[in-house]
Amino acid sequence: MSIVTVNQVPNRAFDGNSVSVRSVRKSIQKVIPINDLSDLNGKAGGNGTHGTPGRDGSFGDNCPNGHDGTDGSDGGPGEHGRDSKNASILLHGTVEDFNIEVKIVRTLNCPSDSHVDWNNIIYVRKANYNFPLDESQGIVLIKAIGGNGGNGGQGGDGGNGGAGGPGGIGHDGLSGFNAYSLGTPGRDGGSGGIGHDGSSGFNAYSFRAPGWDEEDRGNEGNGRNGGDGGDGGNGGNGGDGGKGGNAGNGGHIQVISADPQLFMLIEIDCRAGRKGNGGAAGKGGCSGSGGSGGLGGCGGWGWNAAPMGLPGKDGKYGSCGVNGHPGSDGSDGCAASDGSVEYVVIDANNHICQRRPDKYHTSVVGYTITDGNEDGIYKPNSNCFVTDVEWINNGAMILPAGAILSFRSTDYISADANDGILLQGANVGSNLHNYDQYTCHMNSIRATSLSQPYIQRVQLASQIHPLNRIFSGSEVSTNLICQYPIQIKEIKIPFVLCPNELAIATVTFTNLSTEVYGTCPRSLGSVKCRFSLHSFIQVVPASRNEAYVYHMTMDGCGIFEINKILPNSTKQIRFAIISSADTQNLYYDNLVWNLDLLLCDTVIEKHQNNIRIVPKFVPSERTDILLITDSLFTRAEFLAYQNLFRLLNYSSRYCDIQKYGSLNNSELIWLHTANIIIFIYSNPKSKFNMIPPHLLLQHMNSSDNAGFICIGNCKIDELDFAIFDYKNLSFRNTNHENKSEMINHRRSRIGFGQPDDGRLSKKANKKRMKIQRQCGDEFLYQVVYDNTISTVSQCRLATAYEKTYVIQSKLNARFCNRLILVNSCMPFKMEAHFNANQQAYVNTMYKPKSYHKSQSSKITENGIDLNSNFGRLLCALLCCQGFERSVAMLSQNSDLTKLMFIKDSHQLSFNQILVSLAMSTIEREYDRGVMEFPLSKQILQQIFKAITRENIAKNDTRKTALANILYLLIQSLSGYIESKTCCYFSWHNLTRERKQRHQLIEILNDLRSLSNYEIGSNKNVNEEVEVLQLQKLANLTFPITDKRDNCVRSVAEIQAWNEEQQMNKARSLIEEQSCFEFF
């Protein structure tokens, strides 16, 4: 199959600007300037000076106005760019020694001239240059550009107007004098003058003459008015911007040579200069502000109880000045004309053969590519051929002979540099065809492709180049896909196998080519599949299969030779694999398989993956432990769990989710198969919320020893999806429904606005706590609230939301010790190290030889670290099996009873662990507010039975151990009761806490009655017994009975969970259909 590439060739322009623009896109080796660039460009005009601000008015009675700001001066004009000089250029020499003679001339040769007399050209200045250009693909650029016009100067800003002066303060009126008599009454004092101080009235002394009694002359003087503020000065006008300088014209260049191929080594840039930009206008000055008016003078005080004088009026504010006008922007300079280029070809006698405005240029119009096998596939390490190359001379001059047509080499394709096609000369506008065959080679791949077919995009590009300088239009690229004709489309090999399990594997091949491949006649090559497995897994080929022939090699690999794969089709081979019985010694190990695809006996694809060996799950066999594993569960963890279960004398089974599906799989009957289920929460595909609450309830009710332990990075609220039945939200009763509809999440719209989710959750939790107190502590309650605003609310002044639901947990408090969460912020990993034979003996758990730095379970010599995952899970199992069964381990002489348990700096015996187990139950009941302490009293009865049993058996060792346990439990409970005493007041006799304390005292007295001697409180052991609480020792969580400060959930979360369940269900169906698929 051939690929035809067609290129649209654009029309070329030959004016000075087009020729110049094309030139600067090339790789430039040297530059020859025709002009002195420092003298070519015009200088920028100077900026105008800014106006000076006006002087502010002075203070006075009627003060002078502010002065006007002066105008800014105009910006200076930019200088004009100078025109480029003209030049005649003579080229001669070779690419190894390229010579350029330049003559700066005033005028070029007349176009009508038929010959060039280089020696008689009148010039202003000349220069000679020699460049070796054989080691590069760069060109020499002749730069004859016009000068740039200078930018106009910026106009000066106008000066700001001066501020008006403040008005003067009016003078105060003086007070009048009091008239008095030193004999005969004197004359009244005169009035104070207005504005200026009134002169004092004279006291008239008595010389027998009577005073003026008919009117009072001791009145006040009035204050004078304040002066008006001065007016603000006007802002100065901005100066005009300077005019930009004119651009300089480009130069006229004539290039002359007797060898037109040398034109490929030179390019001309003769563009006009850039015109100068006009200067920006100056800004107008800001107006001055008016002066403030002066304050009026105060009136004088009257004497002899006369009235006070009137105050003067305040002066008026002066008016503001006018802003100055901005100047005008300067005009841009005038544009100039581009220069011109003329290429002249002369003969040996200097006669002109060609005179053109541009040189020659070639463009490739198209070509045809054909793969070597003609099967339509361009595979690695094969040839492809290029034929029917069509090209055109779309330049302005005849193309000289000697240009080479070739194809560029890349990292993925090779072309022989010496295999280029030598082209003949071509007239302007001629379309030519070259029918020679050009060979390109697809390079071999550096490394075999892993887990996917080799597919690589490669680019094949043509090029025409005289003197090793490439015409830009000749570079026409074609994208090819380099790949093999035979590929593996799909591999289906089981990820998981049990011992002695037979499974079907399939491999699907595809033939992308147009030819047949295989061992059949007329095939282009053989196709083989080499398959290698662990020795414990064998291939069982089909007895009669026309698709392939199978045989084994000396190294144990199976070879499938494919008979025939038709063009553009697929072929599938099927075979069986079977695991041996010996794989039971490799549980949860990954056994590697390798599959190689060979084309013509060359490996072209490599695939590798693992098969995990897991135990077979038999629902009919009931055990103590059922461990739910996933794809992340390792061999080292399996051995660690095995030894833990042996340490507790537990029988165990394993159920792998990757093999058997999730726990809500209807086909998997896991109920009633074990007492305790351990669920590893580590893989997102095995989310705990996929376990339906009704199935969990059935399991927990299956026996008195049934328990469920979840380990891993799981939060307590995630376990709620197994504790509460969110799929059946309903009200507890009719009254609750009506109440919810009336007051649900109502929030006044006046002043508060609508509450956010945080406030809604807080309000819902407050409601839950109230219901929990009303309904007791047997069950756990949760409020599910809807944060959707009700559209049918009858209240206008409040925002009402949709209904809330109070749901009750499926499990009650009697399951408290049997539903446990062993949380870890990281994926829960438990590892142990063994000897070379990997024999899992219990003793290896006590004295391991080495540890990895990242080992999460740490078992010290003759002791178990309670901070390790191993120790935490051990404590969880002790809690789950209960106090009675744990005490019974003493009579069984279990190895576990002889170990020490380490918690930070504390070392605890097994007896102390049993006491902490009892105290953990007592404290959890107290924290939840339980009144009767049923589980604590059950432990009391179990201790009584154990003591009675050992008294009958007369075993002094176990009797001593039980006495020690009883003593430590009494001391621990006594200290706990004492720690709660200080929290209550004597007047609070009827509170829940005081009733609880009374119950604890009764339990303490009953414990003391079991002892043969009186046991009092021993404060010397307080520090020892303070740590005795197994829940805290192992950092365990009990979702049913732990006190929760917050236990609410929004309907939106539940809706998202339901949608996720539907998606998981659909995904599971897809995975069941293609559970072995691997690409």
Buried (B, 14 or more C-beta within 10 A) or exposed (E): EEBEBEBEBEEBBBEBBBBBEBBEEBEBBBEBBBBEEEEBBBBBBBBBBBBBBBBBBEBBBBBBBBBBBBBBBBBBBBBBBBBBBBBBBBBBBBBEEBBBBBBBBEEBBEEEEEEBEEEEBEEEEEEEEEBEBEEBEBBBBBBBBBBBBBBBBBBBBBBBBBBBBBBBBBBBBBBBBBBBEEEEBBBBBBBBBBBBBBEBBEBBEBEEEEBEEEEBBBBBBBBBBBBBBBBBBBBBBBBBBBBBBBBBBBBBBBBBBBEBBBBBBBBBBBBBBBBBBBBBBBBBBBBBBBBBBBBBBBBBBBBBEBEBBBBBBBBBBBBBBBBBBBBBBBBBBBBBBBBBBBBBBBEEEBEBEBBBBBBBBBBBBBBBBBBBBBBBBBBBEBBBBBBBBBBBBBBBBBBBEEBBBBBBBBEBBBBEEEBBBEBEBBEBEBEBEBEEEBBBBBBEBEEEBEBEBBEBEBEBBBBBBBBBBBBEBBBBEBEBEBBBBBBBEBBBBBBBBBBEBEBEBBBBBBBBBBBBBBBEEEBBBBBBBBBBBBEBBEBBBEEEBEBBBBEEEEEEBBBBBBBBBEBEEEBEBBBEBBBBEEBBEBBBBBBEBEBBBBBBEBEBBBBEBBBBBBBBBEBEEBBBBBBBBBBBBBBBBBBBBBBBBBBBEBEBBBBBBBBBBBBBBEEBEBBBBBBBBBBBBBBEBBBBBBBBBEBBBBBBEBEEBBBBBBBBEBEBBBBBBBBBBBEEBEBBEEEBBEEBBEEBBBBEEEEEEEBEEEEBBEBBBEBBBEBBEEEEBEBBBBBBBBBEEBEEBEEEEBBBBBBBBBBBBBBBBBBBBBBBBBBBEEBBBBBBBBEEEBEBEEEBBBEBEEEEEEBBBBBBEEBBBBBBBBBBBBBBBBBBBBBBBBBBBBBEEBBBBEBBBBBEEBEBBBBBBBBBBBBBBBBBBBEBBBEEBEBBBBBBEBBBEBBEBBEEEEBEEBBEBBBBBBBBBBBBBBBBBEEBEEEBEEEEEEEEEBBBBEBBEEBBEBBBEBEEEEBEBBEEBBEBBEBBBBBBBBEBBBBBBBEBEEBBBBBEBBEEBEEBBEEBEEEBEEBEEEBBBBE
